[in-house]
Amino acid sequence: MEKLRDHDVREILLEKLTSIHEHEQDTRIINELAVCGGLSRVDVAVVNGVLHGYEIKSESDTLYRLQSQMTEYNKVFERVTIVAAEDFLPKLRETVPPWWGIMVVKNRKGKILLNSVKKGRKNPSIEADSLVQLLWRQEALELLKKRGLEKGFLSKPKAAIYDQLVKEIPLRELVNEVNDVLKYREGWREQ
């Protein structure tokens, strides 16, 4: 039997997520969302009331990059679920943070099955300075303008704009604002 590859798992995951969220007008499913200035890229993100990242580890993958991915994902996602081949389950149970969800993907006689093994919880430690990096420069400026805080920042580099956002907007509000921007952003590829 041929090993399950990333695209096989992604296809079944996207089908499941689309089925779950198809009647929610304020939900967006995003393929390959770059985080932390592009240091990592989560396989699939669902943005609605929560920013939820899904990382795929198929049978043809390794867990080599997982440690660095966990570090980056833990900074920005309110929830994370790893979708992995059954063989990885013992290692994942001891490696991923306790708040992460775990789904197992199996190939049973040519049918790909996706099962939830552990339901995740909310991330206890989002980092505002990493979260704002999900915004494009103009989007970050618009958030400053919305609060009348743009004076002196219109021609500043995005790093200065990000710093101002972190300094002026409480984390919970920032999470909601970034979530809204990502939900309604135009001009990027979708599933």
Beta strands, then each sheet from edge to edge (+ up, - down):
strand 1: 28-35
strand 2: 40-47
strand 3: 51-57
strand 4: 79-85
strand 5: 101-108
strand 6: 111-118
sheet 1: 1+ 2- 3+ 4+ 5+ 6-
end
